[in-house]
Each structure stands twice: as structure tokens, then as C-alpha cells.
């Protein structure tokens, strides 16, 4: 019984987060939805590679500085120092949304909505991957999160809307 009250008390201060991000796993990409604005903002994030293997987006620029097999065409944008709620689900098979720098790993299960509440403490670019054996190309589901201060977050997202 004491452990349940302790678990609930961890989420209590963050029960009203400032940002909600819905994450949906597909084979073999992630899609994201910001629903805190007047209009929902939805996009899909695909892996980018400097080579051109089957099914990957090709980058023509020779000065490409991203990490091979970890860079995506559209990064997730999150604010620093603000409570963020992540709602994680899947559209087809089991996936696992994992970002080691945040110590976050949550399964994306079809028909189920998992929730994580976190606060990012430093600006920067963070990388992760699907860490579930979800199919033949499961290794090609990278996650890239760009964390910026709140003013930059609002400016960049309102520009995209």
C-alpha cells in the first residue's frame, strides 16, 4: 500500500503539464501530434540517411552532419524547464519509444495509451530509437528531440502552424 501512494505522489505536482505530445508508432516511422494549440499540429518523422538504401530519404548535401541511421527529416521540438506529458501508442505492432538521455522508455501498444510526464532540464538535441523487435526494419525508427527555451519553442511552433 505505501508504494502506491508514493507512485501517485511522483505524478501529483505534474498533473497539469504545459505541453502534451502524442506519439504514435508505425512500421517504420514515428508520428507526433501537438494538441495544446487552437489547431492540432501533426507530422510524421522518417529516418534520413546519406546513402540511398531502399525506403530511406536521401540527403544530397555532402556537408550533412547528422548521425548515420539516427537523423530524421522532422525533429520533435520540446521546451526546457516545463512539464511535458507524452502519450504513447502504436498503430500496428508493439514498438518501444526510448530516449536514453531522458531515462525514458515506454512501450507503444496498439489500443493502449501509455503516459509519461517529464521535465527537460537542458537545451540540446537528444537521440533515441525504437528498442522493440517490431519487424524486419525496426532498427530504422530513430527519434530526435530538439529542446529549446520556452520563447524559442513558442516562436518555432507558431511559425509551423
N, CA, C and O of each residue as an XYZ file, in Angstrom:
644
protein
N       0.801     -1.204      0.000
C       0.000      0.000      0.000
C       0.852      1.279      0.000
O       0.526      2.189     -0.763
N       1.925      1.412      0.806
C       2.706      2.656      0.784
C       3.346      2.943     -0.575
O       3.516      4.103     -0.949
N       3.696      1.902     -1.303
C       4.332      2.138     -2.600
C       3.377      2.782     -3.593
O       3.815      3.585     -4.417
N       2.074      2.455     -3.546
C       1.112      3.069     -4.450
C       0.988      4.568     -4.176
O       0.947      5.368     -5.111
N       0.929      4.947     -2.910
C       0.827      6.379     -2.597
C       2.088      7.119     -3.018
O       2.020      8.277     -3.431
N       3.245      6.458     -2.915
C       4.492      7.074     -3.363
C       4.493      7.264     -4.878
O       4.914      8.312     -5.367
N       4.029      6.268     -5.622
C       3.960      6.393     -7.085
C       3.022      7.514     -7.503
O       3.354      8.282     -8.406
N       1.868      7.628     -6.875
C       0.935      8.694     -7.210
C       1.481     10.064     -6.827
O       1.215     11.050     -7.514
N       2.242     10.134     -5.736
C       2.788     11.428     -5.318
C       3.856     11.939     -6.287
O       4.069     13.148     -6.379
N       4.538     11.032     -7.020
C       5.506     11.469     -8.026
C       4.822     12.226     -9.157
O       5.377     13.201     -9.665
N       3.640     11.802     -9.558
C       2.925     12.443    -10.657
C       2.060     13.613    -10.200
O       1.621     14.400    -11.039
N       1.807     13.755     -8.936
C       0.902     14.781     -8.438
C       1.332     16.211     -8.795
O       0.498     16.972     -9.287
N       2.598     16.617     -8.570
C       2.962     18.001     -8.906
C       2.887     18.281    -10.410
O       2.752     19.435    -10.817
N       2.972     17.249    -11.224
C       2.976     17.435    -12.660
C       1.662     17.012    -13.311
O       1.629     16.674    -14.494
N       0.573     17.034    -12.529
C      -0.694     16.549    -13.053
C      -1.294     17.487    -14.100
O      -2.207     17.093    -14.826
N      -0.798     18.710    -14.189
C      -1.296     19.652    -15.193
C      -0.119     20.159    -16.030
O       0.327     21.290    -15.837
N       0.389     19.342    -16.953
C       1.568     19.746    -17.733
C       1.243     20.857    -18.728
O       0.097     21.024    -19.145
N       2.271     21.607    -19.095
C       2.107     22.725    -20.034
C       2.033     22.253    -21.479
O       1.390     22.899    -22.306
N       2.685     21.133    -21.796
C       2.750     20.639    -23.173
C       2.353     19.172    -23.191
O       2.782     18.390    -22.342
N       1.530     18.807    -24.166
C       1.165     17.409    -24.378
C       1.596     17.013    -25.778
O       1.265     17.688    -26.753
N       2.337     15.914    -25.876
C       2.811     15.403    -27.157
C       2.326     13.968    -27.293
O       2.651     13.114    -26.469
N       1.546     13.708    -28.339
C       1.086     12.343    -28.606
C       2.038     11.705    -29.602
O       2.352     12.294    -30.636
N       2.499     10.492    -29.287
C       3.480      9.776    -30.099
C       2.833      8.488    -30.591
O       2.314      7.704    -29.797
N       2.866      8.273    -31.911
C       2.255      7.082    -32.498
C       3.317      6.332    -33.289
O       3.952      6.900    -34.177
N       3.509      5.057    -32.967
C       4.469      4.230    -33.671
C       3.827      3.551    -34.870
O       2.738      2.987    -34.769
N       4.511      3.611    -36.004
C       4.087      2.941    -37.235
C       5.266      2.104    -37.714
O       6.389      2.290    -37.245
N       5.024      1.196    -38.633
C       6.153      0.494    -39.247
C       6.555      1.301    -40.464
O       5.766      1.301    -41.409
N       7.615      1.947    -40.556
C       8.767      2.041    -39.708
C       9.118      3.496    -39.508
O      10.162      3.967    -39.958
N       8.247      4.195    -38.837
C       8.447      5.611    -38.541
C       7.585      5.991    -37.345
O       6.734      5.216    -36.908
N       7.813      7.187    -36.824
C       7.027      7.732    -35.722
C       6.211      8.906    -36.236
O       6.661      9.623    -37.130
N       5.034      9.113    -35.694
C       4.278     10.335    -35.969
C       3.975     11.008    -34.632
O       3.841     10.350    -33.600
N       3.871     12.332    -34.678
C       3.739     13.139    -33.472
C       2.590     14.117    -33.644
O       2.308     14.571    -34.753
N       1.927     14.438    -32.535
C       0.808     15.383    -32.569
C       0.882     16.305    -31.360
O       0.890     15.849    -30.217
N       0.935     17.608    -31.627
C       0.828     18.622    -30.579
C      -0.635     19.032    -30.535
O      -1.180     19.478    -31.545
N      -1.276     18.890    -29.389
C      -2.703     19.194    -29.316
C      -3.018     20.321    -28.335
O      -4.170     20.477    -27.931
N      -2.022     21.105    -27.947
C      -2.221     22.178    -26.982
C      -2.541     23.515    -27.636
O      -2.694     24.521    -26.943
N      -2.642     23.539    -28.938
C      -2.874     24.784    -29.655
C      -4.299     24.822    -30.189
O      -5.037     23.842    -30.087
N      -4.677     25.957    -30.757
C      -6.017     26.089    -31.314
C      -6.254     25.045    -32.402
O      -7.347     24.491    -32.513
N      -5.221     24.782    -33.207
C      -5.282     23.752    -34.229
C      -4.257     22.679    -33.884
O      -3.134     22.987    -33.484
N      -4.649     21.423    -34.041
C      -3.710     20.332    -33.794
C      -2.630     20.346    -34.859
O      -2.906     20.589    -36.034
N      -1.411     20.087    -34.448
C      -0.261     20.067    -35.345
C       0.250     18.642    -35.394
O       0.678     18.104    -34.372
N       0.214     18.016    -36.571
C       0.527     16.603    -36.721
C       1.583     16.445    -37.798
O       1.481     17.068    -38.855
N       2.612     15.611    -37.550
C       3.608     15.330    -38.579
C       4.214     13.953    -38.356
O       4.163     13.402    -37.256
N       4.787     13.413    -39.418
C       5.477     12.131    -39.353
C       6.972     12.373    -39.471
O       7.405     13.314    -40.135
N       7.757     11.525    -38.826
C       9.201     11.680    -38.776
C       9.855     10.425    -39.327
O       9.739      9.346    -38.745
N      10.550     10.574    -40.463
C      11.191      9.456    -41.137
C      12.714      9.567    -41.018
O      13.259     10.664    -40.894
N      13.383      8.428    -41.056
C      14.828      8.410    -40.984
C      15.446      8.996    -42.252
O      14.934      8.799    -43.354
N      16.541      9.710    -42.080
C      17.316     10.279    -43.176
C      18.666      9.587    -43.196
O      19.239      9.320    -42.140
N      19.182      9.294    -44.380
C      20.490      8.659    -44.480
C      21.245      9.286    -45.639
O      20.636      9.735    -46.610
N      22.550      9.317    -45.544
C      23.359      9.897    -46.617
C      23.465      8.951    -47.800
O      23.748      9.395    -48.913
N      23.247      7.668    -47.593
C      23.191      6.728    -48.703
C      21.748      6.646    -49.179
O      20.879      7.325    -48.632
N      21.483      5.835    -50.176
C      20.116      5.708    -50.630
C      19.665      4.251    -50.657
O      19.374      3.715    -51.726
N      19.603      3.602    -49.487
C      19.043      2.254    -49.472
C      17.524      2.318    -49.664
O      16.919      3.383    -49.539
N      16.942      1.213    -49.955
C      15.500      1.133    -50.197
C      14.722      1.686    -49.006
O      14.967      1.298    -47.864
N      13.789      2.590    -49.276
C      12.886      3.071    -48.251
C      13.386      4.208    -47.389
O      12.678      4.609    -46.465
N      14.567      4.749    -47.637
C      15.076      5.847    -46.827
C      15.097      7.130    -47.629
O      15.211      7.100    -48.854
N      14.989      8.251    -46.946
C      15.071      9.549    -47.598
C      16.532      9.860    -47.842
O      17.353      9.726    -46.935
N      16.868     10.272    -49.046
C      18.254     10.510    -49.432
C      18.617     11.974    -49.213
O      17.831     12.865    -49.537
N      19.789     12.223    -48.671
C      20.297     13.575    -48.464
C      21.388     13.829    -49.490
O      22.401     13.129    -49.505
N      21.193     14.824    -50.347
C      22.154     15.129    -51.408
C      23.347     15.935    -50.909
O      24.409     15.917    -51.530
N      23.182     16.638    -49.796
C      24.206     17.547    -49.302
C      25.423     16.772    -48.778
O      25.287     15.917    -47.902
N      26.595     17.071    -49.309
C      27.822     16.402    -48.873
C      28.262     16.893    -47.489
O      29.075     16.242    -46.833
N      27.731     18.039    -47.042
C      28.077     18.585    -45.733
C      27.106     18.146    -44.641
O      27.067     18.753    -43.571
N      26.334     17.113    -44.894
C      25.379     16.600    -43.925
C      26.119     16.186    -42.654
O      27.054     15.388    -42.721
N      25.714     16.717    -41.494
C      26.433     16.475    -40.247
C      25.646     15.618    -39.251
O      26.052     15.500    -38.095
N      24.548     15.028    -39.670
C      23.771     14.201    -38.756
C      24.428     12.855    -38.517
O      25.346     12.456    -39.234
N      23.949     12.170    -37.509
C      24.447     10.833    -37.223
C      23.791      9.838    -38.178
O      22.579      9.870    -38.394
N      24.605      8.962    -38.738
C      24.086      7.969    -39.677
C      23.110      7.029    -38.967
O      23.403      6.512    -37.890
N      21.968      6.820    -39.573
C      20.886      5.966    -39.093
C      20.214      6.489    -37.828
O      19.401      5.779    -37.235
N      20.531      7.715    -37.398
C      19.862      8.316    -36.244
C      19.185      9.640    -36.552
O      18.446     10.154    -35.713
N      19.413     10.207    -37.723
C      18.850     11.509    -38.060
C      17.493     11.341    -38.740
O      17.270     10.366    -39.457
N      16.592     12.293    -38.514
C      15.248     12.255    -39.100
C      14.995     13.520    -39.909
O      15.708     14.514    -39.764
N      13.974     13.475    -40.762
C      13.659     14.640    -41.580
C      12.945     15.731    -40.788
O      13.106     16.909    -41.107
N      12.161     15.381    -39.766
C      11.470     16.365    -38.929
C      11.682     15.997    -37.470
O      11.276     14.925    -37.020
N      12.322     16.901    -36.737
C      12.616     16.666    -35.323
C      11.443     17.077    -34.444
O      10.655     17.953    -34.801
N      11.344     16.427    -33.287
C      10.369     16.810    -32.269
C      10.933     18.025    -31.541
O      12.127     18.072    -31.243
N      10.093     18.990    -31.259
C      10.511     20.205    -30.562
C       9.846     20.229    -29.189
O       8.624     20.123    -29.089
N      10.649     20.367    -28.126
C      10.127     20.424    -26.762
C      10.762     21.588    -26.011
O      11.918     21.931    -26.261
N      10.006     22.205    -25.082
C      10.562     23.302    -24.285
C      11.348     22.784    -23.085
O      11.101     21.683    -22.593
N      12.288     23.589    -22.629
C      13.117     23.259    -21.464
C      12.473     23.851    -20.213
O      11.950     24.965    -20.245
N      12.516     23.102    -19.115
C      12.042     23.608    -17.834
C      10.537     23.611    -17.670
O      10.019     24.269    -16.769
N       9.825     22.893    -18.518
C       8.366     22.864    -18.487
C       7.923     21.403    -18.414
O       8.533     20.531    -19.032
N       6.857     21.145    -17.654
C       6.329     19.786    -17.571
C       5.727     19.376    -18.924
O       4.904     20.092    -19.494
N       6.153     18.220    -19.418
C       5.703     17.705    -20.717
C       5.048     16.348    -20.498
O       5.623     15.468    -19.856
N       3.845     16.184    -21.035
C       3.154     14.892    -20.981
C       3.330     14.202    -22.326
O       3.008     14.774    -23.368
N       3.840     12.972    -22.306
C       3.979     12.161    -23.509
C       2.918     11.071    -23.475
O       2.856     10.290    -22.526
N       2.084     11.018    -24.507
C       1.087      9.965    -24.660
C       1.566      9.077    -25.789
O       1.721      9.538    -26.919
N       1.802      7.807    -25.497
C       2.474      6.919    -26.443
C       1.567      5.751    -26.799
O       1.022      5.082    -25.921
N       1.409      5.512    -28.105
C       0.610      4.393    -28.589
C       1.184      3.901    -29.910
O       2.167      4.447    -30.412
N       0.569      2.875    -30.465
C       1.030      2.315    -31.728
C      -0.154      2.120    -32.660
O      -1.298      1.982    -32.229
N       0.151      2.113    -33.936
C      -0.883      1.927    -34.942
C      -0.953      0.491    -35.444
O      -1.986      0.078    -35.970
N       0.123     -0.280    -35.294
C       0.150     -1.596    -35.919
C       0.700     -2.697    -35.019
O      -0.035     -3.631    -34.696
N       1.955     -2.626    -34.605
C       2.574     -3.665    -33.774
C       3.203     -3.014    -32.548
O       3.146     -1.794    -32.393
N       3.796     -3.817    -31.683
C       4.474     -3.284    -30.500
C       5.728     -2.508    -30.903
O       6.527     -2.987    -31.708
N       5.894     -1.333    -30.351
C       7.099     -0.526    -30.507
C       7.537     -0.103    -29.110
O       6.809     -0.314    -28.140
N       8.704      0.486    -29.005
C       9.176      0.994    -27.730
C       9.884      2.321    -27.970
O      10.935      2.360    -28.609
N       9.311      3.404    -27.460
C       9.853      4.745    -27.631
C      10.877      4.964    -26.524
O      10.517      5.092    -25.354
N      12.167      5.007    -26.900
C      13.228      5.078    -25.902
C      14.211      6.201    -26.215
O      14.735      6.286    -27.326
N      14.456      7.059    -25.233
C      15.456      8.125    -25.322
C      16.327      8.014    -24.067
O      15.925      8.470    -22.997
N      17.509      7.416    -24.189
C      18.349      7.161    -23.008
C      18.752      8.413    -22.232
O      18.881      8.352    -21.009
N      18.954      9.537    -22.899
C      19.367     10.759    -22.202
C      18.297     11.255    -21.229
O      18.618     11.925    -20.247
N      17.039     10.934    -21.490
C      15.943     11.314    -20.591
C      15.595     10.194    -19.610
O      14.734     10.369    -18.749
N      16.257      9.054    -19.738
C      15.923      7.857    -18.948
C      14.460      7.492    -19.150
O      13.752      7.151    -18.203
N      14.015      7.569    -20.419
C      12.628      7.295    -20.769
C      12.578      6.134    -21.749
O      13.271      6.126    -22.766
N      11.752      5.164    -21.424
C      11.480      4.057    -22.335
C      10.067      3.590    -22.051
O       9.760      3.165    -20.937
N       9.210      3.668    -23.049
C       7.822      3.273    -22.865
C       7.352      2.488    -24.078
O       7.664      2.835    -25.216
N       6.604      1.432    -23.823
C       6.088      0.618    -24.911
C       4.927      1.323    -25.599
O       4.078      1.941    -24.957
N       4.914      1.212    -26.915
C       3.811      1.709    -27.725
C       3.007      0.483    -28.138
O       3.456     -0.324    -28.952
N       1.811      0.355    -27.566
C       0.991     -0.833    -27.746
C      -0.287     -0.439    -28.473
O      -0.941      0.526    -28.078
N      -0.663     -1.171    -29.537
C      -1.915     -0.844    -30.237
C      -3.115     -0.938    -29.290
O      -3.262     -1.916    -28.557
N      -3.958      0.079    -29.314
C      -5.154      0.085    -28.480
C      -4.930      0.502    -27.040
O      -5.868      0.479    -26.244
N      -3.722      0.880    -26.687
C      -3.425      1.302    -25.320
C      -2.657      2.618    -25.355
O      -1.826      2.830    -26.238
N      -2.929      3.495    -24.404
C      -2.281      4.795    -24.329
C      -1.431      4.841    -23.065
O      -1.972      4.862    -21.959
N      -0.109      4.857    -23.212
C       0.805      4.979    -22.075
C       1.175      6.438    -21.882
O       1.292      7.191    -22.849
N       1.360      6.833    -20.629
C       1.652      8.235    -20.316
C       2.948      8.357    -19.535
O       3.210      7.595    -18.604
N       3.757      9.337    -19.939
C       4.972      9.687    -19.215
C       4.945     11.193    -19.005
O       4.606     11.941    -19.922
N       5.296     11.639    -17.815
C       5.419     13.072    -17.549
C       6.870     13.342    -17.201
O       7.444     12.685    -16.333
N       7.466     14.325    -17.890
C       8.884     14.617    -17.654
C       9.142     16.116    -17.790
O       8.330     16.861    -18.339
N      10.287     16.529    -17.279
C      10.760     17.905    -17.410
C      12.181     17.833    -17.959
O      13.053     17.208    -17.355
N      12.413     18.470    -19.100
C      13.746     18.507    -19.700
C      14.525     19.625    -19.029
O      14.031     20.747    -18.917
N      15.735     19.330    -18.583
C      16.486     20.321    -17.805
C      17.481     21.133    -18.620
O      17.860     22.224    -18.194
N      17.925     20.633    -19.794
C      18.934     21.354    -20.576
C      18.542     21.414    -22.045
O      17.973     20.459    -22.574
N      18.840     22.524    -22.705
C      18.616     22.568    -24.155
C      19.622     21.677    -24.877
O      20.709     21.407    -24.366
N      19.250     21.230    -26.059
C      20.139     20.398    -26.856
C      19.360     19.480    -27.774
O      18.135     19.560    -27.861
N      20.081     18.610    -28.455
C      19.481     17.630    -29.359
C      19.738     16.252    -28.761
O      20.874     15.896    -28.448
N      18.673     15.493    -28.610
C      18.741     14.177    -27.978
C      18.265     13.115    -28.957
O      17.325     13.337    -29.720
N      18.927     11.949    -28.927
C      18.642     10.871    -29.873
C      18.157      9.628    -29.147
O      18.554      9.352    -28.015
N      17.288      8.883    -29.825
C      16.800      7.611    -29.316
C      16.373      6.734    -30.477
O      16.486      7.132    -31.636
N      15.886      5.546    -30.171
C      15.444      4.604    -31.187
C      14.323      3.750    -30.633
O      14.092      3.706    -29.425
N      13.629      3.069    -31.536
C      12.700      2.029    -31.131
C      13.535      0.876    -30.591
O      14.458      0.405    -31.254
N      13.209      0.431    -29.398
C      14.002     -0.638    -28.793
C      13.169     -1.905    -28.601
O      13.349     -2.649    -27.637
N      12.270     -2.126    -29.526
C      11.450     -3.336    -29.539
C      11.674     -4.038    -30.870
O      11.845     -3.377    -31.895
N      11.675     -5.346    -30.870
C      11.791     -6.085    -32.134
C      10.425     -6.080    -32.811
O       9.642     -7.021    -32.675
N      10.156     -4.999    -33.543
C       8.818     -4.781    -34.093
C       8.697     -5.195    -35.555
O       7.638     -5.013    -36.155
N       9.719     -5.728    -36.119
C       9.656     -6.153    -37.518
C      11.029     -6.137    -38.140
O      12.034     -5.902    -37.470
N      11.056     -6.391    -39.430
C      12.327     -6.547    -40.140
C      13.172     -5.269    -40.118
O      14.396     -5.359    -40.035
N      12.571     -4.108    -40.189
C      13.325     -2.840    -40.221
C      13.175     -2.048    -38.924
O      13.177     -0.818    -38.951
N      13.047     -2.730    -37.800
C      12.805     -1.998    -36.557
C      13.972     -1.101    -36.175
O      13.780     -0.131    -35.442
N      15.159     -1.394    -36.644
C      16.317     -0.561    -36.334
C      16.300      0.773    -37.049
O      17.153      1.620    -36.785
N      15.351      0.982    -37.948
C      15.280      2.217    -38.730
C      14.146      3.106    -38.247
O      13.444      3.719    -39.052
N      13.969      3.176    -36.948
C      12.952      4.049    -36.344
C      13.610      4.990    -35.343
O      13.366      4.875    -34.142
N      14.441      5.920    -35.812
C      15.122      6.813    -34.865
C      14.183      7.879    -34.303
O      13.127      8.170    -34.866
N      14.599      8.443    -33.185
C      13.878      9.516    -32.506
C      14.870     10.650    -32.296
O      15.954     10.428    -31.757
N      14.516     11.860    -32.712
C      15.369     13.028    -32.479
C      14.512     14.109    -31.836
O      13.477     14.501    -32.376
N      14.953     14.585    -30.678
C      14.230     15.617    -29.940
C      15.133     16.823    -29.779
O      16.248     16.716    -29.267
N      14.649     17.962    -30.217
C      15.373     19.228    -30.062
C      14.710     20.007    -28.937
O      13.528     20.341    -29.023
N      15.462     20.298    -27.885
C      14.943     21.011    -26.725
C      15.480     22.439    -26.724
O      16.688     22.663    -26.792
N      14.562     23.399    -26.644
C      14.910     24.823    -26.687
C      14.192     25.540    -25.540
O      13.317     24.966    -24.892
N      14.566     26.792    -25.298
C      13.887     27.561    -24.260
C      12.442     27.838    -24.690
O      12.100     27.703    -25.865
N      11.605     28.223    -23.733
C      10.172     28.356    -23.966
C       9.831     29.379    -25.042
O       8.927     29.147    -25.844
N      10.538     30.503    -25.073
C      10.257     31.534    -26.070
C      10.544     31.026    -27.493
O       9.762     31.261    -28.414
N      11.664     30.336    -27.655
C      12.004     29.770    -28.967
C      11.024     28.677    -29.366
O      10.675     28.544    -30.538
N      10.584     27.897    -28.388
C       9.605     26.838    -28.644
C       8.309     27.418    -29.203
O       7.786     26.937    -30.208
N       7.802     28.447    -28.548
C       6.553     29.073    -28.991
C       6.739     29.705    -30.366
O       5.869     29.570    -31.227
N       7.859     30.394    -30.586
C       8.108     31.041    -31.878
C       8.218     30.018    -33.010
O       7.638     30.216    -34.078
N       8.952     28.931    -32.787
C       9.137     27.928    -33.841
C       7.837     27.181    -34.147
O       7.535     26.911    -35.310
N       7.072     26.848    -33.114
C       5.838     26.104    -33.361
C       4.766     26.966    -33.994
O       4.035     26.488    -34.862
N       4.646     28.236    -33.585
C       3.642     29.089    -34.214
C       4.004     29.392    -35.668
O       3.115     29.631    -36.485
N       5.290     29.385    -35.998
C       5.727     29.557    -37.396
C       5.284     28.356    -38.241
O       4.894     28.517    -39.397
N       5.348     27.147    -37.655
C       4.955     25.937    -38.372
C       3.454     25.818    -38.544
O       2.976     25.227    -39.512
N       2.698     26.393    -37.583
C       1.249     26.332    -37.677
C       0.781     27.256    -38.762
O      -0.420     27.358    -39.011
